[in-house]
Amino acid sequence: MARILVVDDEPDERFLVGRTLKNQGHDVTVAENGAAGLQVARERIPDLVVTDVMMPVMDGIEFIRRLRGDPATAGIPILAASGDTHLAGGADAVLAKPYDDRRLAMIVNSLLKKGREGR
């Protein structure tokens, strides 16, 4: 079981991604934008982050940049989910929206495995 932070401004997306990951046995925490996600990530370092790119307050690009710039969170694997996959610079993987649960689970498991091997 991994601790996964899901950051998305759309409540339905947070719910659907969270449900998929919980069904895989993961401990999921959610945040509604990058600023809230950054606070959560610093308080309880996740094993993986799944983030939307286009969000109010702090978008996913800035959120990823700040995670990468902080030594405490720099090594967290990040999956960026976006309708425009060119916008997800700095993420370890990009998942084009809309996506299906199997593809999400496959990428998450791959990133978690790589993260564990790298430690």
QUIBEL-V572582 format. One record per pair of residues at least 6 apart in sequence whose C-alpha atoms are under 8 Angstrom apart, sorted by the first residue. I is the first residue (numbers start at 1). J is the second residue. Records with the same first field share a line. If there is no record, write none. Layout:
BEGIN
I->J  J
END
This chain:
BEGIN
1->25  26  27
2->25  26  27  46  47  48  112
3->26  27  28  29  46  47  48
4->26  27  28  29  46  47  48  49  50
5->28  29  30  31  37  41  46  48  49  50
6->14  17  18  28  29  30  31  37  49  50  51
7->14  30  31  32  33  34  37  49  50  51  52
8->14  30  31  32  33  51  52  55
9->31  32  33  52  55  56
10->32
11->32
14->30
17->101
18->28  29  30
20->101  105
21->27  28  105
22->28
24->105
30->37
31->37  40
33->55  56  57  58  59  60
34->55  57  58  59  60  62  63
35->57  58  63
37->63
38->63  66  67
41->73
42->72  73
45->72  73
46->76
47->76  77  112  115
48->76  77  78  79  108  111  112
49->76  77  78  79
50->78  79  80  81
51->60  78  79  80  81
52->59  60  80  81  82
53->59  60  61  80  81  82  87  88
54->60  82
60->80  88
61->87  88  89  90
64->78  90  91
65->90
67->73  74  76
68->74  75  90
76->115
77->91  92  111  112  115
78->91  92  93  111
79->91  92  93  94  95  107  108
80->88  91  92  93  94  95
81->88  94  95  96  97
82->88  94  95  96  97
83->96  97  98
84->96  97
85->94  95  96
88->94
92->111
93->107
95->104
END
